[in-house]
Amino acid sequence: MSIEGFVEYKRREFCNDVKCPVQMQLNTLKDKPEEFERVRQTCSIACRFTTWQFHHWLMEKGYLILKPKRFEEM
């Protein structure tokens, strides 16, 4: 869902910006889907960065975290 006048976070933007070694390896494996998928598992199992680092990166880059009002009603 896009909001007029705003841009959405692009997938792996943080990873590429901080030059995560896993992401740098993934960038070289786009033509090797099996190896790409094997290496990508590192991201969900053992990410090298914390949510704190990601959250603060988002704030430094001017991103906002929004939640639709309908979730408040639940």
OpenMM code with the backbone's topology and positions (N, CA, C; nanometers):
from openmm import Vec3, app, unit

residues = "MET SER ILE GLU GLY PHE VAL GLU TYR LYS ARG ARG GLU PHE CYS ASN ASP VAL LYS CYS PRO VAL GLN MET GLN LEU ASN THR LEU LYS ASP LYS PRO GLU GLU PHE GLU ARG VAL ARG GLN THR CYS SER ILE ALA CYS ARG PHE THR THR TRP GLN PHE HIS HIS TRP LEU MET GLU LYS GLY TYR LEU ILE LEU LYS PRO LYS ARG PHE GLU GLU MET".split()
positions = [
    Vec3(0.0839, -0.1164, 0.0000),
    Vec3(0.0000, 0.0000, 0.0000),
    Vec3(0.0895, 0.1241, 0.0000),
    Vec3(0.0823, 0.2018, -0.1028),
    Vec3(0.1591, 0.3253, -0.1101),
    Vec3(0.0743, 0.4429, -0.0636),
    Vec3(0.1408, 0.5375, -0.0015),
    Vec3(0.0762, 0.6607, 0.0413),
    Vec3(0.1356, 0.7717, -0.0438),
    Vec3(0.0487, 0.8530, -0.1023),
    Vec3(0.0946, 0.9582, -0.1916),
    Vec3(0.1969, 1.0479, -0.1216),
    Vec3(0.3077, 1.0725, -0.1903),
    Vec3(0.4127, 1.1575, -0.1355),
    Vec3(0.5171, 1.0829, -0.0552),
    Vec3(0.4998, 0.9520, -0.0410),
    Vec3(0.5936, 0.8694, 0.0356),
    Vec3(0.6466, 0.7564, -0.0518),
    Vec3(0.7638, 0.7042, -0.0174),
    Vec3(0.8175, 0.5867, -0.0852),
    Vec3(0.8220, 0.4728, 0.0157),
    Vec3(0.8016, 0.3527, -0.0319),
    Vec3(0.8065, 0.2357, 0.0554),
    Vec3(0.9484, 0.1801, 0.0598),
    Vec3(0.9789, 0.1163, 0.1707),
    Vec3(1.1064, 0.0474, 0.1859),
    Vec3(1.1154, -0.0601, 0.0790),
    Vec3(1.2289, -0.0664, 0.0118),
    Vec3(1.2507, -0.1707, -0.0888),
    Vec3(1.3190, -0.2888, -0.0216),
    Vec3(1.2722, -0.4057, -0.0555),
    Vec3(1.3256, -0.5281, 0.0025),
    Vec3(1.4783, -0.5303, -0.0070),
    Vec3(1.5423, -0.5623, 0.1018),
    Vec3(1.6877, -0.5758, 0.1158),
    Vec3(1.7643, -0.4445, 0.0993),
    Vec3(1.6934, -0.3328, 0.1058),
    Vec3(1.7588, -0.2016, 0.0952),
    Vec3(1.8590, -0.1833, 0.2096),
    Vec3(1.8172, -0.2193, 0.3302),
    Vec3(1.9070, -0.2115, 0.4462),
    Vec3(2.0288, -0.2998, 0.4245),
    Vec3(2.0056, -0.4228, 0.3849),
    Vec3(2.1132, -0.5204, 0.3676),
    Vec3(2.2182, -0.4709, 0.2679),
    Vec3(2.1713, -0.4148, 0.1577),
    Vec3(2.2629, -0.3624, 0.0576),
    Vec3(2.3341, -0.2370, 0.1073),
    Vec3(2.2630, -0.1502, 0.1775),
    Vec3(2.3222, -0.0250, 0.2246),
    Vec3(2.4323, -0.0487, 0.3269),
    Vec3(2.4114, -0.1448, 0.4185),
    Vec3(2.5132, -0.1727, 0.5203),
    Vec3(2.6162, -0.2741, 0.4713),
    Vec3(2.6011, -0.3134, 0.3468),
    Vec3(2.6919, -0.4092, 0.2835),
    Vec3(2.7062, -0.5384, 0.3646),
    Vec3(2.5913, -0.5928, 0.3998),
    Vec3(2.5881, -0.7207, 0.4713),
    Vec3(2.6638, -0.8247, 0.3879),
    Vec3(2.7561, -0.8980, 0.4484),
    Vec3(2.8328, -0.9961, 0.3714),
    Vec3(2.7452, -1.1042, 0.3073),
    Vec3(2.6384, -1.1415, 0.3747),
    Vec3(2.5479, -1.2416, 0.3177),
    Vec3(2.4787, -1.1833, 0.1946),
    Vec3(2.4319, -1.0583, 0.2055),
    Vec3(2.3662, -0.9943, 0.0922),
    Vec3(2.4628, -0.9747, -0.0237),
    Vec3(2.5863, -0.9394, 0.0057),
    Vec3(2.6856, -0.9219, -0.1008),
    Vec3(2.7061, -1.0533, -0.1754),
    Vec3(2.7058, -1.1638, -0.1014),
    Vec3(2.7176, -1.2954, -0.1648),
    Vec3(2.5928, -1.3260, -0.2476),
    Vec3(2.4752, -1.2958, -0.1926),
    Vec3(2.3501, -1.3200, -0.2654),
    Vec3(2.3469, -1.2421, -0.3970),
    Vec3(2.4007, -1.1212, -0.3955),
    Vec3(2.4027, -1.0400, -0.5167),
    Vec3(2.4816, -1.1055, -0.6291),
    Vec3(2.5760, -1.1907, -0.5940),
    Vec3(2.6558, -1.2588, -0.6967),
    Vec3(2.5942, -1.3910, -0.7409),
    Vec3(2.4877, -1.4348, -0.6731),
    Vec3(2.4294, -1.5666, -0.6993),
    Vec3(2.2947, -1.5614, -0.7714),
    Vec3(2.2606, -1.4513, -0.8322),
    Vec3(2.1286, -1.4390, -0.8953),
    Vec3(2.1060, -1.5421, -1.0053),
    Vec3(2.2115, -1.5898, -1.0677),
    Vec3(2.1988, -1.6894, -1.1750),
    Vec3(2.2122, -1.8329, -1.1239),
    Vec3(2.2187, -1.8496, -0.9927),
    Vec3(2.2334, -1.9829, -0.9327),
    Vec3(2.1267, -2.0002, -0.8256),
    Vec3(2.0029, -2.0277, -0.8663),
    Vec3(1.8902, -2.0283, -0.7709),
    Vec3(1.9054, -2.1247, -0.6533),
    Vec3(1.9617, -2.2417, -0.6750),
    Vec3(1.9745, -2.3371, -0.5641),
    Vec3(2.0722, -2.2864, -0.4589),
    Vec3(2.1864, -2.2372, -0.5025),
    Vec3(2.2851, -2.1851, -0.4082),
    Vec3(2.2338, -2.0564, -0.3432),
    Vec3(2.1660, -1.9723, -0.4213),
    Vec3(2.1063, -1.8494, -0.3699),
    Vec3(2.0125, -1.8827, -0.2540),
    Vec3(1.9246, -1.9798, -0.2742),
    Vec3(1.8276, -2.0166, -0.1710),
    Vec3(1.8968, -2.0718, -0.0468),
    Vec3(2.0019, -2.1487, -0.0660),
    Vec3(2.0765, -2.2039, 0.0474),
    Vec3(2.1387, -2.0914, 0.1295),
    Vec3(2.2035, -1.9968, 0.0644),
    Vec3(2.2674, -1.8850, 0.1340),
    Vec3(2.1619, -1.7939, 0.1964),
    Vec3(2.0495, -1.7736, 0.1285),
    Vec3(1.9436, -1.6858, 0.1773),
    Vec3(1.8863, -1.7333, 0.3107),
    Vec3(1.8918, -1.8616, 0.3356),
    Vec3(1.8420, -1.9142, 0.4632),
    Vec3(1.9130, -1.8510, 0.5819),
    Vec3(2.0375, -1.8072, 0.5620),
    Vec3(2.1113, -1.7390, 0.6685),
    Vec3(2.0340, -1.6178, 0.7177),
    Vec3(1.9677, -1.5492, 0.6264),
    Vec3(1.8943, -1.4271, 0.6622),
    Vec3(1.7826, -1.4557, 0.7617),
    Vec3(1.7096, -1.5635, 0.7428),
    Vec3(1.5979, -1.5921, 0.8329),
    Vec3(1.6402, -1.6696, 0.9572),
    Vec3(1.7501, -1.7390, 0.9490),
    Vec3(1.7937, -1.8206, 1.0628),
    Vec3(1.8969, -1.7494, 1.1497),
    Vec3(1.9901, -1.6800, 1.0870),
    Vec3(2.1013, -1.6205, 1.1625),
    Vec3(2.1438, -1.4872, 1.1037),
    Vec3(2.0503, -1.3933, 1.0966),
    Vec3(2.0816, -1.2603, 1.0439),
    Vec3(2.1977, -1.2013, 1.1232),
    Vec3(2.2874, -1.1333, 1.0553),
    Vec3(2.4054, -1.0764, 1.1214),
    Vec3(2.3787, -0.9403, 1.1840),
    Vec3(2.2574, -0.8896, 1.1664),
    Vec3(2.2213, -0.7592, 1.2211),
    Vec3(2.1006, -0.7748, 1.3127),
    Vec3(2.0854, -0.6803, 1.4031),
    Vec3(1.9753, -0.6873, 1.4998),
    Vec3(1.8580, -0.6021, 1.4523),
    Vec3(1.7430, -0.6261, 1.5112),
    Vec3(1.6267, -0.5422, 1.4804),
    Vec3(1.6530, -0.3990, 1.5258),
    Vec3(1.7288, -0.3824, 1.6328),
    Vec3(1.7649, -0.2485, 1.6810),
    Vec3(1.8419, -0.1744, 1.5722),
    Vec3(1.9413, -0.2418, 1.5123),
    Vec3(2.0197, -0.1794, 1.4055),
    Vec3(1.9305, -0.1444, 1.2863),
    Vec3(1.8429, -0.2357, 1.2497),
    Vec3(1.7532, -0.2117, 1.1372),
    Vec3(1.6594, -0.0950, 1.1670),
    Vec3(1.6000, -0.0944, 1.2844),
    Vec3(1.5066, 0.0113, 1.3225),
    Vec3(1.5756, 0.1480, 1.3206),
    Vec3(1.6952, 0.1554, 1.3758),
    Vec3(1.7665, 0.2828, 1.3777),
    Vec3(1.8123, 0.3240, 1.2376),
    Vec3(1.8440, 0.2290, 1.1538),
    Vec3(1.8769, 0.2604, 1.0147),
    Vec3(1.7544, 0.3217, 0.9472),
    Vec3(1.6372, 0.2628, 0.9702),
    Vec3(1.5142, 0.3163, 0.9128),
    Vec3(1.4936, 0.4620, 0.9564),
    Vec3(1.5113, 0.4887, 1.0838),
    Vec3(1.4925, 0.6246, 1.1338),
    Vec3(1.5946, 0.7202, 1.0720),
    Vec3(1.7201, 0.6780, 1.0625),
    Vec3(1.8242, 0.7622, 1.0031),
    Vec3(1.7930, 0.7951, 0.8581),
    Vec3(1.7291, 0.7041, 0.7881),
    Vec3(1.6961, 0.7233, 0.6469),
    Vec3(1.5622, 0.7945, 0.6293),
    Vec3(1.4937, 0.8260, 0.7393),
    Vec3(1.3691, 0.9003, 0.7328),
    Vec3(1.2449, 0.8171, 0.7096),
    Vec3(1.2542, 0.6858, 0.7271),
    Vec3(1.1365, 0.6006, 0.7098),
    Vec3(1.0438, 0.6129, 0.8292),
    Vec3(0.9153, 0.5965, 0.8035),
    Vec3(0.8140, 0.5932, 0.9078),
    Vec3(0.7541, 0.4534, 0.9101),
    Vec3(0.7176, 0.4077, 1.0269),
    Vec3(0.6503, 0.2783, 1.0381),
    Vec3(0.5045, 0.3087, 1.0666),
    Vec3(0.4164, 0.2654, 0.9784),
    Vec3(0.2742, 0.2958, 0.9883),
    Vec3(0.1926, 0.1702, 1.0104),
    Vec3(0.0789, 0.1873, 1.0766),
    Vec3(-0.0137, 0.0770, 1.0985),
    Vec3(-0.1536, 0.1282, 1.0682),
    Vec3(-0.2304, 0.0533, 0.9884),
    Vec3(-0.3677, 0.0973, 0.9583),
    Vec3(-0.4523, 0.1039, 1.0852),
    Vec3(-0.5477, 0.1961, 1.0903),
    Vec3(-0.6346, 0.2121, 1.2072),
    Vec3(-0.7144, 0.0864, 1.2371),
    Vec3(-0.7481, 0.0092, 1.1355),
    Vec3(-0.8326, -0.1087, 1.1578),
    Vec3(-0.7721, -0.2053, 1.2585),
    Vec3(-0.6408, -0.2066, 1.2773),
    Vec3(-0.5784, -0.2945, 1.3753),
    Vec3(-0.5999, -0.2458, 1.5170),
    Vec3(-0.6267, -0.1175, 1.5329),
    Vec3(-0.6544, -0.0615, 1.6650),
    Vec3(-0.7907, -0.1075, 1.7158),
    Vec3(-0.8809, -0.1365, 1.6223),
    Vec3(-1.0171, -0.1753, 1.6576),
    Vec3(-1.0267, -0.3206, 1.7045),
    Vec3(-0.9257, -0.3990, 1.6793),
    Vec3(-0.9295, -0.5421, 1.7119),
    Vec3(-0.9075, -0.5668, 1.8579),
] * unit.nanometer
topology = app.Topology()
chain = topology.addChain("A")
for resn in residues:
    res = topology.addResidue(resn, chain)
    for name in ("N", "CA", "C"):
        topology.addAtom(name, app.Element.getBySymbol(name[0]), res)
